[in-house]
Amino acid sequence: MKLILLITLTFFSINLLMAQTPDEEVKGAILTFENTEIDLGDIPEGIKKEFTVKFTNTGSDTLIISKVRAGCGCTAALSSEEVIKPSGSGEIKIVFNTAGRKGKQRKDVTIISNDSVTPRKQIVFTGNVVKAETDKKM
């Protein structure tokens, strides 16, 4: 009985895999980032570090970004465009306020869109907040 069940499950699994061809295009909008993990390196304490993350709509339909949400109050994020046509691009501007932060930091920004495969995507950035250098007078 177990053997028959195993053979049946194997048969159906093989049929499902063969039904999906790699040439099939995914329909809908696809949000594709150049990079979703950013290392900011050492950042002086007390500054606002600004950077951008570029993206492209690699899908066949218009991409709509409905929300860009920072993971904590020390980070702000804003999309340059909310509606992106197929093959169009834009960027997410991120500002990380290092005031009151020390040591290694790992923060995230969540982007919610009508992406047909993954409607919720994350950008993660890391950095090491170091003591700001002060003018040394002798």
N, CA, C and O atoms as CSV, one atom per row, in Angstrom:
chain,resi,resn,atom,element,x,y,z
A,1,MET,N,N,0.823,-1.197,0.000
A,1,MET,CA,C,0.000,0.000,0.000
A,1,MET,C,C,0.867,1.262,0.000
A,1,MET,O,O,0.611,2.206,-0.747
A,2,LYS,N,N,1.891,1.260,0.847
A,2,LYS,CA,C,2.787,2.419,0.905
A,2,LYS,C,C,3.531,2.596,-0.416
A,2,LYS,O,O,3.769,3.723,-0.850
A,3,LEU,N,N,3.893,1.494,-1.048
A,3,LEU,CA,C,4.600,1.546,-2.318
A,3,LEU,C,C,3.719,2.151,-3.410
A,3,LEU,O,O,4.187,2.953,-4.219
A,4,ILE,N,N,2.456,1.769,-3.430
A,4,ILE,CA,C,1.528,2.314,-4.428
A,4,ILE,C,C,1.347,3.818,-4.216
A,4,ILE,O,O,1.333,4.587,-5.177
A,5,LEU,N,N,1.211,4.228,-2.971
A,5,LEU,CA,C,1.068,5.647,-2.652
A,5,LEU,C,C,2.323,6.421,-3.069
A,5,LEU,O,O,2.219,7.511,-3.633
A,6,LEU,N,N,3.485,5.874,-2.800
A,6,LEU,CA,C,4.745,6.521,-3.170
A,6,LEU,C,C,4.868,6.650,-4.686
A,6,LEU,O,O,5.274,7.699,-5.186
A,7,ILE,N,N,4.526,5.609,-5.410
A,7,ILE,CA,C,4.597,5.647,-6.879
A,7,ILE,C,C,3.610,6.670,-7.427
A,7,ILE,O,O,3.941,7.408,-8.355
A,8,THR,N,N,2.408,6.726,-6.870
A,8,THR,CA,C,1.398,7.686,-7.318
A,8,THR,C,C,1.863,9.120,-7.073
A,8,THR,O,O,1.745,9.967,-7.958
A,9,LEU,N,N,2.387,9.397,-5.889
A,9,LEU,CA,C,2.879,10.741,-5.576
A,9,LEU,C,C,4.042,11.123,-6.482
A,9,LEU,O,O,4.120,12.265,-6.936
A,10,THR,N,N,4.934,10.196,-6.748
A,10,THR,CA,C,6.064,10.456,-7.637
A,10,THR,C,C,5.576,10.778,-9.040
A,10,THR,O,O,6.071,11.710,-9.673
A,11,PHE,N,N,4.609,10.012,-9.529
A,11,PHE,CA,C,4.056,10.233,-10.862
A,11,PHE,C,C,3.455,11.640,-10.970
A,11,PHE,O,O,3.734,12.359,-11.930
A,12,PHE,N,N,2.639,12.032,-10.000
A,12,PHE,CA,C,2.016,13.362,-10.037
A,12,PHE,C,C,3.057,14.473,-9.908
A,12,PHE,O,O,2.926,15.505,-10.566
A,13,SER,N,N,4.068,14.294,-9.094
A,13,SER,CA,C,5.125,15.292,-8.950
A,13,SER,C,C,5.871,15.498,-10.262
A,13,SER,O,O,6.149,16.634,-10.647
A,14,ILE,N,N,6.192,14.420,-10.942
A,14,ILE,CA,C,6.893,14.513,-12.226
A,14,ILE,C,C,6.025,15.229,-13.253
A,14,ILE,O,O,6.521,16.062,-14.011
A,15,ASN,N,N,4.738,14.911,-13.284
A,15,ASN,CA,C,3.823,15.578,-14.225
A,15,ASN,C,C,3.728,17.070,-13.944
A,15,ASN,O,O,3.687,17.866,-14.882
A,16,LEU,N,N,3.691,17.469,-12.681
A,16,LEU,CA,C,3.639,18.894,-12.339
A,16,LEU,C,C,4.905,19.610,-12.774
A,16,LEU,O,O,4.840,20.722,-13.297
A,17,LEU,N,N,6.038,18.994,-12.568
A,17,LEU,CA,C,7.305,19.611,-12.961
A,17,LEU,C,C,7.413,19.744,-14.473
A,17,LEU,O,O,7.918,20.749,-14.973
A,18,MET,N,N,6.950,18.755,-15.190
A,18,MET,CA,C,7.036,18.792,-16.646
A,18,MET,C,C,6.041,19.784,-17.236
A,18,MET,O,O,6.269,20.288,-18.336
A,19,ALA,N,N,4.956,20.078,-16.548
A,19,ALA,CA,C,3.947,21.010,-17.049
A,19,ALA,C,C,4.463,22.445,-17.027
A,19,ALA,O,O,3.958,23.284,-17.774
A,20,GLN,N,N,5.445,22.747,-16.200
A,20,GLN,CA,C,6.000,24.091,-16.098
A,20,GLN,C,C,7.255,24.171,-16.946
A,20,GLN,O,O,8.261,23.528,-16.649
A,21,THR,N,N,7.187,24.948,-17.980
A,21,THR,CA,C,8.363,25.109,-18.823
A,21,THR,C,C,9.049,26.416,-18.486
A,21,THR,O,O,8.380,27.392,-18.147
A,22,PRO,N,N,10.381,26.458,-18.572
A,22,PRO,CA,C,11.094,27.673,-18.234
A,22,PRO,C,C,10.844,28.809,-19.215
A,22,PRO,O,O,11.151,29.961,-18.909
A,23,ASP,N,N,10.288,28.508,-20.395
A,23,ASP,CA,C,10.029,29.538,-21.388
A,23,ASP,C,C,8.751,30.321,-21.104
A,23,ASP,O,O,8.516,31.360,-21.720
A,24,GLU,N,N,7.920,29.836,-20.177
A,24,GLU,CA,C,6.685,30.531,-19.862
A,24,GLU,C,C,6.992,31.834,-19.144
A,24,GLU,O,O,7.724,31.861,-18.155
A,25,GLU,N,N,6.419,32.911,-19.660
A,25,GLU,CA,C,6.635,34.231,-19.065
A,25,GLU,C,C,5.642,34.442,-17.931
A,25,GLU,O,O,4.460,34.123,-18.058
A,26,VAL,N,N,6.128,34.977,-16.835
A,26,VAL,CA,C,5.254,35.309,-15.721
A,26,VAL,C,C,4.475,36.558,-16.111
A,26,VAL,O,O,5.064,37.557,-16.524
A,27,LYS,N,N,3.182,36.505,-15.984
A,27,LYS,CA,C,2.318,37.643,-16.322
A,27,LYS,C,C,2.244,38.579,-15.130
A,27,LYS,O,O,2.300,38.144,-13.980
A,28,GLY,N,N,2.120,39.856,-15.412
A,28,GLY,CA,C,1.947,40.848,-14.355
A,28,GLY,C,C,3.191,41.671,-14.140
A,28,GLY,O,O,4.169,41.556,-14.879
A,29,ALA,N,N,3.142,42.498,-13.124
A,29,ALA,CA,C,4.261,43.379,-12.767
A,29,ALA,C,C,5.283,42.604,-11.944
A,29,ALA,O,O,4.924,41.743,-11.140
A,30,ILE,N,N,6.573,42.923,-12.156
A,30,ILE,CA,C,7.647,42.288,-11.393
A,30,ILE,C,C,8.601,43.390,-10.921
A,30,ILE,O,O,9.207,44.082,-11.739
A,31,LEU,N,N,8.729,43.546,-9.621
A,31,LEU,CA,C,9.636,44.531,-9.019
A,31,LEU,C,C,10.995,43.876,-8.835
A,31,LEU,O,O,11.135,42.929,-8.060
A,32,THR,N,N,12.010,44.388,-9.558
A,32,THR,CA,C,13.347,43.819,-9.511
A,32,THR,C,C,14.330,44.879,-9.035
A,32,THR,O,O,14.451,45.938,-9.650
A,33,PHE,N,N,15.034,44.595,-7.938
A,33,PHE,CA,C,16.026,45.518,-7.394
A,33,PHE,C,C,17.415,45.186,-7.893
A,33,PHE,O,O,17.734,44.022,-8.135
A,34,GLU,N,N,18.248,46.213,-8.050
A,34,GLU,CA,C,19.658,45.976,-8.373
A,34,GLU,C,C,20.328,45.257,-7.217
A,34,GLU,O,O,21.163,44.376,-7.423
A,35,ASN,N,N,19.958,45.637,-5.997
A,35,ASN,CA,C,20.571,45.062,-4.808
A,35,ASN,C,C,19.586,45.193,-3.651
A,35,ASN,O,O,19.010,46.262,-3.451
A,36,THR,N,N,19.387,44.123,-2.890
A,36,THR,CA,C,18.482,44.187,-1.736
A,36,THR,C,C,19.223,44.121,-0.410
A,36,THR,O,O,18.607,44.218,0.651
A,37,GLU,N,N,20.547,43.955,-0.462
A,37,GLU,CA,C,21.360,43.943,0.753
A,37,GLU,C,C,22.499,44.941,0.569
A,37,GLU,O,O,23.335,44.783,-0.322
A,38,ILE,N,N,22.525,45.960,1.409
A,38,ILE,CA,C,23.498,47.041,1.283
A,38,ILE,C,C,24.329,47.124,2.552
A,38,ILE,O,O,23.793,47.133,3.660
A,39,ASP,N,N,25.641,47.183,2.380
A,39,ASP,CA,C,26.564,47.359,3.504
A,39,ASP,C,C,27.080,48.791,3.442
A,39,ASP,O,O,27.783,49.160,2.501
A,40,LEU,N,N,26.736,49.590,4.432
A,40,LEU,CA,C,27.146,50.994,4.476
A,40,LEU,C,C,28.522,51.183,5.096
A,40,LEU,O,O,29.052,52.294,5.095
A,41,GLY,N,N,29.104,50.118,5.622
A,41,GLY,CA,C,30.421,50.228,6.244
A,41,GLY,C,C,30.366,51.021,7.542
A,41,GLY,O,O,29.359,50.995,8.250
A,42,ASP,N,N,31.458,51.730,7.855
A,42,ASP,CA,C,31.507,52.562,9.057
A,42,ASP,C,C,30.815,53.893,8.787
A,42,ASP,O,O,31.062,54.539,7.769
A,43,ILE,N,N,29.948,54.291,9.711
A,43,ILE,CA,C,29.202,55.539,9.594
A,43,ILE,C,C,29.415,56.329,10.887
A,43,ILE,O,O,29.224,55.790,11.977
A,44,PRO,N,N,29.806,57.598,10.777
A,44,PRO,CA,C,29.976,58.398,11.997
A,44,PRO,C,C,28.641,58.593,12.728
A,44,PRO,O,O,27.602,58.813,12.104
A,45,GLU,N,N,28.693,58.508,14.041
A,45,GLU,CA,C,27.512,58.717,14.866
A,45,GLU,C,C,27.025,60.160,14.716
A,45,GLU,O,O,27.822,61.094,14.628
A,46,GLY,N,N,25.708,60.318,14.688
A,46,GLY,CA,C,25.121,61.656,14.678
A,46,GLY,C,C,24.814,62.220,13.297
A,46,GLY,O,O,24.330,63.348,13.200
A,47,ILE,N,N,25.079,61.477,12.224
A,47,ILE,CA,C,24.767,61.988,10.886
A,47,ILE,C,C,23.555,61.264,10.321
A,47,ILE,O,O,23.124,60.237,10.845
A,48,LYS,N,N,23.015,61.818,9.246
A,48,LYS,CA,C,21.947,61.166,8.503
A,48,LYS,C,C,22.566,60.649,7.210
A,48,LYS,O,O,22.923,61.430,6.328
A,49,LYS,N,N,22.688,59.345,7.106
A,49,LYS,CA,C,23.285,58.701,5.939
A,49,LYS,C,C,22.198,58.458,4.900
A,49,LYS,O,O,21.234,57.737,5.157
A,50,GLU,N,N,22.359,59.066,3.721
A,50,GLU,CA,C,21.393,58.913,2.642
A,50,GLU,C,C,21.960,58.008,1.560
A,50,GLU,O,O,23.146,58.085,1.240
A,51,PHE,N,N,21.119,57.154,0.996
A,51,PHE,CA,C,21.512,56.320,-0.137
A,51,PHE,C,C,20.264,55.922,-0.903
A,51,PHE,O,O,19.150,56.042,-0.394
A,52,THR,N,N,20.451,55.445,-2.130
A,52,THR,CA,C,19.320,55.038,-2.951
A,52,THR,C,C,19.496,53.597,-3.422
A,52,THR,O,O,20.613,53.095,-3.551
A,53,VAL,N,N,18.379,52.959,-3.669
A,53,VAL,CA,C,18.349,51.608,-4.207
A,53,VAL,C,C,17.510,51.671,-5.486
A,53,VAL,O,O,16.348,52.077,-5.456
A,54,LYS,N,N,18.107,51.269,-6.601
A,54,LYS,CA,C,17.422,51.339,-7.892
A,54,LYS,C,C,16.631,50.066,-8.152
A,54,LYS,O,O,17.016,48.974,-7.735
A,55,PHE,N,N,15.500,50.241,-8.863
A,55,PHE,CA,C,14.666,49.105,-9.220
A,55,PHE,C,C,14.123,49.276,-10.631
A,55,PHE,O,O,14.138,50.368,-11.199
A,56,THR,N,N,13.635,48.147,-11.186
A,56,THR,CA,C,13.051,48.129,-12.525
A,56,THR,C,C,11.802,47.255,-12.493
A,56,THR,O,O,11.734,46.275,-11.752
A,57,ASN,N,N,10.830,47.620,-13.296
A,57,ASN,CA,C,9.666,46.760,-13.498
A,57,ASN,C,C,9.997,45.831,-14.651
A,57,ASN,O,O,9.923,46.232,-15.812
A,58,THR,N,N,10.361,44.593,-14.343
A,58,THR,CA,C,10.738,43.628,-15.370
A,58,THR,C,C,9.548,42.781,-15.825
A,58,THR,O,O,9.720,41.815,-16.569
A,59,GLY,N,N,8.355,43.139,-15.383
A,59,GLY,CA,C,7.158,42.393,-15.760
A,59,GLY,C,C,6.488,42.954,-16.999
A,59,GLY,O,O,7.009,43.849,-17.664
A,60,SER,N,N,5.314,42.400,-17.292
A,60,SER,CA,C,4.572,42.786,-18.489
A,60,SER,C,C,3.445,43.773,-18.217
A,60,SER,O,O,2.860,44.299,-19.163
A,61,ASP,N,N,3.124,44.040,-16.954
A,61,ASP,CA,C,2.068,44.990,-16.588
A,61,ASP,C,C,2.653,46.145,-15.775
A,61,ASP,O,O,3.796,46.083,-15.320
A,62,THR,N,N,1.865,47.182,-15.603
A,62,THR,CA,C,2.272,48.352,-14.820
A,62,THR,C,C,2.453,47.957,-13.350
A,62,THR,O,O,1.612,47.277,-12.763
A,63,LEU,N,N,3.568,48.399,-12.780
A,63,LEU,CA,C,3.880,48.152,-11.364
A,63,LEU,C,C,3.361,49.318,-10.543
A,63,LEU,O,O,3.587,50.478,-10.888
A,64,ILE,N,N,2.670,49.013,-9.463
A,64,ILE,CA,C,2.166,50.052,-8.569
A,64,ILE,C,C,2.746,49.804,-7.181
A,64,ILE,O,O,2.494,48.766,-6.569
A,65,ILE,N,N,3.520,50.760,-6.694
A,65,ILE,CA,C,4.078,50.668,-5.342
A,65,ILE,C,C,3.081,51.348,-4.407
A,65,ILE,O,O,2.871,52.559,-4.477
A,66,SER,N,N,2.480,50.560,-3.541
A,66,SER,CA,C,1.453,51.105,-2.658
A,66,SER,C,C,1.992,51.592,-1.325
A,66,SER,O,O,1.389,52.461,-0.695
A,67,LYS,N,N,3.128,51.040,-0.884
A,67,LYS,CA,C,3.673,51.470,0.407
A,67,LYS,C,C,5.154,51.172,0.477
A,67,LYS,O,O,5.619,50.130,0.013
A,68,VAL,N,N,5.894,52.110,1.068
A,68,VAL,CA,C,7.310,51.923,1.397
A,68,VAL,C,C,7.405,52.209,2.889
A,68,VAL,O,O,7.144,53.327,3.335
A,69,ARG,N,N,7.779,51.193,3.654
A,69,ARG,CA,C,7.738,51.315,5.114
A,69,ARG,C,C,9.093,50.974,5.733
A,69,ARG,O,O,9.642,49.897,5.500
A,70,ALA,N,N,9.618,51.906,6.522
A,70,ALA,CA,C,10.868,51.680,7.241
A,70,ALA,C,C,10.589,50.832,8.474
A,70,ALA,O,O,9.515,50.913,9.071
A,71,GLY,N,N,11.583,50.010,8.848
A,71,GLY,CA,C,11.426,49.098,9.965
A,71,GLY,C,C,11.515,49.747,11.342
A,71,GLY,O,O,11.096,49.150,12.334
A,72,CYS,N,N,12.057,50.967,11.416
A,72,CYS,CA,C,12.150,51.639,12.712
A,72,CYS,C,C,12.129,53.149,12.508
A,72,CYS,O,O,12.200,53.637,11.380
A,73,GLY,N,N,12.030,53.879,13.613
A,73,GLY,CA,C,11.943,55.335,13.560
A,73,GLY,C,C,13.226,56.028,13.140
A,73,GLY,O,O,13.201,57.213,12.807
A,74,CYS,N,N,14.345,55.321,13.147
A,74,CYS,CA,C,15.617,55.922,12.762
A,74,CYS,C,C,15.818,55.924,11.251
A,74,CYS,O,O,16.813,56.451,10.755
A,75,THR,N,N,14.874,55.337,10.522
A,75,THR,CA,C,15.001,55.200,9.075
A,75,THR,C,C,13.769,55.777,8.388
A,75,THR,O,O,12.639,55.573,8.833
A,76,ALA,N,N,14.007,56.500,7.298
A,76,ALA,CA,C,12.917,57.003,6.462
A,76,ALA,C,C,13.163,56.520,5.047
A,76,ALA,O,O,14.311,56.405,4.617
A,77,ALA,N,N,12.086,56.236,4.316
A,77,ALA,CA,C,12.226,55.738,2.942
A,77,ALA,C,C,11.101,56.292,2.084
A,77,ALA,O,O,9.972,56.458,2.546
A,78,LEU,N,N,11.430,56.580,0.809
A,78,LEU,CA,C,10.466,57.146,-0.114
A,78,LEU,C,C,10.782,56.678,-1.530
A,78,LEU,O,O,11.942,56.671,-1.944
A,79,SER,N,N,9.761,56.294,-2.261
A,79,SER,CA,C,9.947,55.870,-3.649
A,79,SER,C,C,9.871,57.077,-4.571
A,79,SER,O,O,9.061,57.980,-4.360
A,80,SER,N,N,10.725,57.087,-5.601
A,80,SER,CA,C,10.718,58.184,-6.563
A,80,SER,C,C,9.482,58.129,-7.456
A,80,SER,O,O,9.023,59.161,-7.946
A,81,GLU,N,N,8.951,56.954,-7.664
A,81,GLU,CA,C,7.781,56.741,-8.518
A,81,GLU,C,C,6.840,55.766,-7.822
A,81,GLU,O,O,7.282,54.866,-7.107
A,82,GLU,N,N,5.541,55.950,-8.035
A,82,GLU,CA,C,4.571,55.000,-7.496
A,82,GLU,C,C,3.994,54.108,-8.584
A,82,GLU,O,O,3.540,52.998,-8.306
A,83,VAL,N,N,4.010,54.594,-9.829
A,83,VAL,CA,C,3.494,53.831,-10.959
A,83,VAL,C,C,4.611,53.713,-11.991
A,83,VAL,O,O,5.117,54.718,-12.491
A,84,ILE,N,N,4.990,52.474,-12.302
A,84,ILE,CA,C,6.117,52.242,-13.209
A,84,ILE,C,C,5.652,51.314,-14.328
A,84,ILE,O,O,5.194,50.200,-14.074
A,85,LYS,N,N,5.772,51.779,-15.555
A,85,LYS,CA,C,5.390,50.977,-16.724
A,85,LYS,C,C,6.392,49.832,-16.917
A,85,LYS,O,O,7.496,49.885,-16.376
A,86,PRO,N,N,6.023,48.809,-17.676
A,86,PRO,CA,C,6.966,47.724,-17.955
A,86,PRO,C,C,8.278,48.271,-18.532
A,86,PRO,O,O,8.258,49.149,-19.394
A,87,SER,N,N,9.383,47.766,-18.069
A,87,SER,CA,C,10.753,48.190,-18.419
A,87,SER,C,C,11.115,49.544,-17.831
A,87,SER,O,O,12.234,50.017,-18.032
A,88,GLY,N,N,10.205,50.178,-17.113
A,88,GLY,CA,C,10.502,51.448,-16.455
A,88,GLY,C,C,11.280,51.212,-15.177
A,88,GLY,O,O,11.346,50.092,-14.671
A,89,SER,N,N,11.872,52.284,-14.660
A,89,SER,CA,C,12.674,52.152,-13.442
A,89,SER,C,C,12.431,53.319,-12.497
A,89,SER,O,O,11.800,54.315,-12.851
A,90,GLY,N,N,12.941,53.169,-11.309
A,90,GLY,CA,C,12.831,54.188,-10.283
A,90,GLY,C,C,13.830,53.884,-9.187
A,90,GLY,O,O,14.703,53.031,-9.350
A,91,GLU,N,N,13.701,54.581,-8.073
A,91,GLU,CA,C,14.601,54.328,-6.955
A,91,GLU,C,C,13.909,54.603,-5.636
A,91,GLU,O,O,12.967,55.391,-5.552
A,92,ILE,N,N,14.397,53.938,-4.623
A,92,ILE,CA,C,13.929,54.145,-3.249
A,92,ILE,C,C,15.028,54.937,-2.548
A,92,ILE,O,O,16.172,54.488,-2.474
A,93,LYS,N,N,14.680,56.114,-2.036
A,93,LYS,CA,C,15.643,56.916,-1.273
A,93,LYS,C,C,15.473,56.548,0.200
A,93,LYS,O,O,14.366,56.564,0.740
A,94,ILE,N,N,16.592,56.217,0.830
A,94,ILE,CA,C,16.579,55.806,2.231
A,94,ILE,C,C,17.488,56.731,3.025
A,94,ILE,O,O,18.593,57.053,2.590
A,95,VAL,N,N,17.015,57.155,4.193
A,95,VAL,CA,C,17.804,57.997,5.093
A,95,VAL,C,C,17.867,57.299,6.444
A,95,VAL,O,O,16.841,56.999,7.055
A,96,PHE,N,N,19.092,57.046,6.900
A,96,PHE,CA,C,19.317,56.387,8.187
A,96,PHE,C,C,19.930,57.406,9.136
A,96,PHE,O,O,21.031,57.900,8.895
A,97,ASN,N,N,19.216,57.722,10.219
A,97,ASN,CA,C,19.684,58.682,11.219
A,97,ASN,C,C,20.471,57.925,12.287
A,97,ASN,O,O,19.908,57.111,13.019
A,98,THR,N,N,21.773,58.196,12.373
A,98,THR,CA,C,22.633,57.465,13.302
A,98,THR,C,C,22.643,58.055,14.708
A,98,THR,O,O,23.299,57.512,15.596
A,99,ALA,N,N,21.928,59.159,14.924
A,99,ALA,CA,C,21.908,59.781,16.262
A,99,ALA,C,C,21.440,58.768,17.302
A,99,ALA,O,O,20.388,58.147,17.148
A,100,GLY,N,N,22.227,58.609,18.356
A,100,GLY,CA,C,21.881,57.692,19.434
A,100,GLY,C,C,22.142,56.226,19.129
A,100,GLY,O,O,21.792,55.355,19.925
A,101,ARG,N,N,22.744,55.950,18.001
A,101,ARG,CA,C,23.046,54.564,17.623
A,101,ARG,C,C,24.536,54.316,17.789
A,101,ARG,O,O,25.347,55.218,17.577
A,102,LYS,N,N,24.899,53.101,18.166
A,102,LYS,CA,C,26.307,52.726,18.298
A,102,LYS,C,C,26.482,51.282,17.869
A,102,LYS,O,O,25.615,50.437,18.092
A,103,GLY,N,N,27.627,51.017,17.247
A,103,GLY,CA,C,27.952,49.645,16.882
A,103,GLY,C,C,27.241,49.168,15.629
A,103,GLY,O,O,26.743,49.955,14.823
A,104,LYS,N,N,27.212,47.847,15.497
A,104,LYS,CA,C,26.638,47.235,14.292
A,104,LYS,C,C,25.122,47.428,14.271
A,104,LYS,O,O,24.431,47.245,15.274
A,105,GLN,N,N,24.638,47.803,13.094
A,105,GLN,CA,C,23.214,48.048,12.901
A,105,GLN,C,C,22.727,47.222,11.713
A,105,GLN,O,O,23.446,47.045,10.730
A,106,ARG,N,N,21.505,46.722,11.817
A,106,ARG,CA,C,20.854,46.011,10.711
A,106,ARG,C,C,19.420,46.516,10.656
A,106,ARG,O,O,18.646,46.309,11.590
A,107,LYS,N,N,19.072,47.172,9.571
A,107,LYS,CA,C,17.751,47.779,9.426
A,107,LYS,C,C,17.115,47.296,8.132
A,107,LYS,O,O,17.802,46.794,7.242
A,108,ASP,N,N,15.798,47.450,8.033
A,108,ASP,CA,C,15.124,47.017,6.820
A,108,ASP,C,C,14.074,48.022,6.385
A,108,ASP,O,O,13.576,48.823,7.177
A,109,VAL,N,N,13.755,47.954,5.100
A,109,VAL,CA,C,12.688,48.739,4.490
A,109,VAL,C,C,11.831,47.752,3.708
A,109,VAL,O,O,12.354,46.944,2.941
A,110,THR,N,N,10.518,47.817,3.900
A,110,THR,CA,C,9.594,46.916,3.209
A,110,THR,C,C,8.868,47.685,2.112
A,110,THR,O,O,8.384,48.795,2.330
A,111,ILE,N,N,8.801,47.081,0.935
A,111,ILE,CA,C,8.120,47.672,-0.206
A,111,ILE,C,C,6.935,46.774,-0.544
A,111,ILE,O,O,7.098,45.577,-0.784
A,112,ILE,N,N,5.746,47.360,-0.562
A,112,ILE,CA,C,4.530,46.621,-0.885
A,112,ILE,C,C,4.030,47.126,-2.240
A,112,ILE,O,O,3.855,48.327,-2.451
A,113,SER,N,N,3.804,46.173,-3.152
A,113,SER,CA,C,3.403,46.533,-4.513
A,113,SER,C,C,2.446,45.491,-5.064
A,113,SER,O,O,2.034,44.564,-4.366
A,114,ASN,N,N,2.105,45.666,-6.328
A,114,ASN,CA,C,1.270,44.673,-7.004
A,114,ASN,C,C,2.120,43.647,-7.766
A,114,ASN,O,O,1.651,43.051,-8.736
A,115,ASP,N,N,3.366,43.443,-7.330
A,115,ASP,CA,C,4.247,42.439,-7.930
A,115,ASP,C,C,3.495,41.107,-7.972
A,115,ASP,O,O,2.976,40.653,-6.952
A,116,SER,N,N,3.438,40.490,-9.138
A,116,SER,CA,C,2.632,39.287,-9.305
A,116,SER,C,C,3.239,38.040,-8.676
A,116,SER,O,O,2.551,37.031,-8.522
A,117,VAL,N,N,4.521,38.094,-8.308
A,117,VAL,CA,C,5.169,36.937,-7.696
A,117,VAL,C,C,5.373,37.166,-6.191
A,117,VAL,O,O,4.970,36.340,-5.372
A,118,THR,N,N,5.994,38.280,-5.840
A,118,THR,CA,C,6.283,38.595,-4.439
A,118,THR,C,C,5.842,40.027,-4.152
A,118,THR,O,O,6.629,40.951,-4.355
A,119,PRO,N,N,4.614,40.244,-3.688
A,119,PRO,CA,C,4.119,41.604,-3.492
A,119,PRO,C,C,4.753,42.359,-2.316
A,119,PRO,O,O,4.608,43.576,-2.211
A,120,ARG,N,N,5.444,41.648,-1.446
A,120,ARG,CA,C,6.105,42.282,-0.300
A,120,ARG,C,C,7.593,41.938,-0.386
A,120,ARG,O,O,7.985,40.779,-0.250
A,121,LYS,N,N,8.416,42.975,-0.615
A,121,LYS,CA,C,9.861,42.750,-0.717
A,121,LYS,C,C,10.575,43.600,0.316
A,121,LYS,O,O,10.050,44.613,0.778
A,122,GLN,N,N,11.780,43.175,0.673
A,122,GLN,CA,C,12.555,43.868,1.691
A,122,GLN,C,C,13.936,44.243,1.185
A,122,GLN,O,O,14.593,43.496,0.461
A,123,ILE,N,N,14.346,45.436,1.600
A,123,ILE,CA,C,15.722,45.886,1.423
A,123,ILE,C,C,16.325,45.875,2.819
A,123,ILE,O,O,15.739,46.418,3.755
A,124,VAL,N,N,17.490,45.261,2.960
A,124,VAL,CA,C,18.167,45.204,4.252
A,124,VAL,C,C,19.484,45.945,4.122
A,124,VAL,O,O,20.238,45.724,3.174
A,125,PHE,N,N,19.762,46.828,5.079
A,125,PHE,CA,C,21.063,47.485,5.075
A,125,PHE,C,C,21.716,47.353,6.434
A,125,PHE,O,O,21.056,47.332,7.474
A,126,THR,N,N,23.026,47.266,6.390
A,126,THR,CA,C,23.811,47.133,7.610
A,126,THR,C,C,24.868,48.217,7.634
A,126,THR,O,O,25.216,48.790,6.602
A,127,GLY,N,N,25.361,48.485,8.798
A,127,GLY,CA,C,26.427,49.459,8.970
A,127,GLY,C,C,26.964,49.391,10.379
A,127,GLY,O,O,26.361,48.791,11.269
A,128,ASN,N,N,28.101,50.013,10.562
A,128,ASN,CA,C,28.728,50.062,11.873
A,128,ASN,C,C,28.835,51.523,12.274
A,128,ASN,O,O,29.640,52.267,11.713
A,129,VAL,N,N,28.021,51.938,13.250
A,129,VAL,CA,C,28.043,53.330,13.699
A,129,VAL,C,C,29.210,53.505,14.666
A,129,VAL,O,O,29.286,52.861,15.712
A,130,VAL,N,N,30.117,54.403,14.276
A,130,VAL,CA,C,31.326,54.633,15.067
A,130,VAL,C,C,31.298,56.047,15.642
A,130,VAL,O,O,30.612,56.934,15.134
A,131,LYS,N,N,32.056,56.227,16.702
A,131,LYS,CA,C,32.137,57.536,17.347
A,131,LYS,C,C,32.667,58.548,16.343
A,131,LYS,O,O,33.661,58.300,15.660
A,132,ALA,N,N,31.992,59.694,16.261
A,132,ALA,CA,C,32.410,60.736,15.326
A,132,ALA,C,C,33.763,61.301,15.761
A,132,ALA,O,O,34.025,61.506,16.946
A,133,GLU,N,N,34.602,61.542,14.771
A,133,GLU,CA,C,35.906,62.147,15.080
A,133,GLU,C,C,35.712,63.612,15.433
A,133,GLU,O,O,34.946,64.325,14.786
A,134,THR,N,N,36.412,64.048,16.464
A,134,THR,CA,C,36.348,65.453,16.862
A,134,THR,C,C,37.660,66.126,16.505
A,134,THR,O,O,38.703,65.481,16.406
A,135,ASP,N,N,37.588,67.410,16.318
A,135,ASP,CA,C,38.827,68.154,16.015
A,135,ASP,C,C,39.773,68.060,17.200
A,135,ASP,O,O,39.399,68.357,18.335
A,136,LYS,N,N,40.988,67.649,16.930
A,136,LYS,CA,C,41.992,67.542,17.980
A,136,LYS,C,C,42.909,68.752,17.889
A,136,LYS,O,O,43.610,68.930,16.893
A,137,LYS,N,N,42.905,69.579,18.920
A,137,LYS,CA,C,43.760,70.767,18.948
A,137,LYS,C,C,44.861,70.542,19.976
A,137,LYS,O,O,44.616,70.058,21.081
A,138,MET,N,N,46.041,70.896,19.596
A,138,MET,CA,C,47.164,70.746,20.515
A,138,MET,C,C,47.646,72.065,20.988
A,138,MET,O,O,48.592,72.132,21.773
